[in-house]
């Protein structure tokens, strides 16, 4: 009993420690290099070019004997990567709740993902399958590391500060991802002067994301404090077996949290749409609008820095009008973005305007969703519930890219493919409007903040 009280005391004293919060936020600075430089800007167009080089005269590649158009390969690859996460992340989340090694597991997957990302430098010629394999490893590791990162949020921030702390992490992430992207943009523009090709500049940029991720992960590892395990491993059980057992138990118990489940379903739907737009925007710009990689990189760079301000602004609005209402408003703007892309987007100037619109709502939607979800999950089960959440968190989506890829495969139209994603925002918004946040907090054993 004394030991339990001591552990609780240590946990209580560590809440709202500004040094730990800032250090935690810097993992967003470190890992945002992956979704920004790799997922959003360079890998889609570059791997599509490599895949086209490997295609037969009809424009098809045949991984595992399956005929796929070269343009659809990357969207299908994203879907496959997230299916792998569907299998692994919930189990890892359950394991984290039974161990005191969230910090060590964060480090393990961060450095595995960083290494795979750095090795993307070696993808060239027609070896698109090497690129696919490395992306699968990097993306799975990225998602796993963010499960443990998100699970620290209830440990370091009180409910009243979570909107701010979550938004701070997203905002710092946009700055970090933006600074690296700016350096990569200089490299792309100076490629000829440096005596390298644009393809070489893309490969170097991909590798730089892995090095950046590895270097700045040292900051949160220095600042975060390990916590005692919130659950004790049963006698005779291993972390792996308890992971699968806990996943089954989580899904069973979650039925007693209907509003939490409703929010999670809504989030998984609309976040899938957000991540699809983010991950495939460069491919859309290159293939449909014929924009050069330098323009695509410059627009995404602008998005990073405008999104920093947009995330903080949306967080400020949420504190005054309510988090749920603010998220719904941002989803309406996302619907407008896709309609604009389908019917009105033809020039590079219009692509810049679209980038501004996306930047204003991009981080706010995701940051507020994360803090809102943290109010709806039971104490001591943060990692296992956040592992379910991470399936469609930053950098991950599967239904959207699958729908995009199928629409492109059967119609040949990037515009039809991009506007098809609007169904995710409409469905997600409809479900979110039915979530009672206060009731969800009570179901999870929390007291909801004054404004939600």
Buried (B, 14 or more C-beta within 10 A) or exposed (E): EEEEEEBEEEBEEBBEBEEBBBBBBBBBBBBBBBBBBBBBBBBBBBBBBBBBBBBEEEEBBEBEEEEBBBBBBBBBBBBBBBBBBEEBBBBBBBBBBBBEBBBEBBBBBBBBBBBBBBBBBEBBEEBBBBBBBBBBBBBBBBBBBBBBBBBBBBBBBEBEBBBBBBBBBBBBBBBBBBBBBBBBBEBBBEBEEEEBEBBBBBBBBBBBBBBBBBEBBEBBBEBBBEBBBBBEBEEEEEBEBBBEBBBEBBEEEBEEBBBBBBBBBBBBBBBBBBBBBBBBBBBBBBBBBEBBBBBBBBBBBBBBBBBBBBBBBBBBBBBEEBBBBBBBBBBEBBBBBBEBBBEEBEEBEBBBBBBBBBBBBBBBBBBBBBBBBBBBBBEEBBBBBBBBBBBBBBBBBBBBBBBBBBBBBEEEBBBBBBBBBBBBBBBBBBBBEEBBBBBBBBBBEBEBBEBB
